[in-house]
Amino acid sequence: MINVLFAAGPENWADYQAPLRACFAREDLNVALSTSHAAAETDYIIYAPSGPLQDFSPYRNCKAVLSLWAGVERIVGNQSLTMPLCRMVDPGLTQGMVEWVSGHCLRYHLNIDGTLSRQSGAWDRYVPPLASERRVTVLGLGQLGQACATALARIGFDVTGWARSAKAIAGVRCLHGVDGLSDALRTAEILVLLLPDTPDTDTLINAQRLAQLPQGARILNPGRGTLIDDAALLAALDRDHIAHATLDVFRQEPLPPDHLYWAHPNVTVTPHIAAETRPETAARVIAENIRRSESGEPLLYLVDRALGY
């Protein structure tokens, strides 16, 4: 019997219980799934940073902690977590992110907001350029960044991707390093932020880097709220250097009602919905990782503690 502790909070138990049981059965895993296994008898922990479990030291026989979240910044530094940690790479989450990014890039590209605001009876024709004439930059080429960059290139956009280390993606101009970042920003008519939250990326998009963007650039941030210097972005919006920002993630969530983003005419706020983990598809990832571990195969999406993701 494999004892699996669901430590992702009671609010998630009702949604995940049935899909997890179904996936364990499909993988022919003899699993006892519970929210209350004794620590010494727990083989695996299904975890969310919002859940109650913070001290992993009693779980000395646990083989792996399997997170339901793609981001691990709230757990990776936990000194009591000494067993392997796997982040969530959920096909449903990835598809949701691709749809959100593609939809808002097309919204900007086709000037949908401006077209709707001109429904006054005047025959005011706006003919957008073709996607091949629109330069889009994706910062962050992990699982989500690669999927979004590939989807945008397939639509026809002129896509540049940037990562800390060298990457190769068909149809995407890939840059890396400090010099590569400057080049990537200078060509970004639409900038998509999909970097992880690490000390190196905190406030990466500051006043200096915003100034490197072309006049009238637009920003999409479905990645992490810490990537942006909020005051610098608001200042760039106020002087019209940045034409618009669509933001899905924030330093404080929910975004406070009095935050300046809410009232700014050139900011669109979405409530952290760009990439939601889907229980049905996430359950398959959890079951596959337990199957792999029990079979002696490498775990999927293992977190590198030194890198922080």
Secondary structure, DSSP 8 states (H G I E B T S, - for coil): -EEEEEES-HHHHHHHHHHHHHHHHHTT--EEEES---GGG--EEEE-TTSS----TT-TT--EEEESSS--TTTTT-TT--S-EE----HHHHHHHHHHHHHHHHHHHTTHHHHHHT-SS---------GGGSEEEEE--SHHHHHHHHHHHHHT-EEEEEESS---BTTBEEEEHHHHHHHHHHT-SEEEE-----TTTTT-B-HHHHHHS-TTEEEEE-S-GGGB-HHHHHHHHHTTSEEEEEE---SSSS--TT-HHHH-TTEEE--S-SS---HHHHHHHHHHHHHHHHTT---TTB--TTTT-
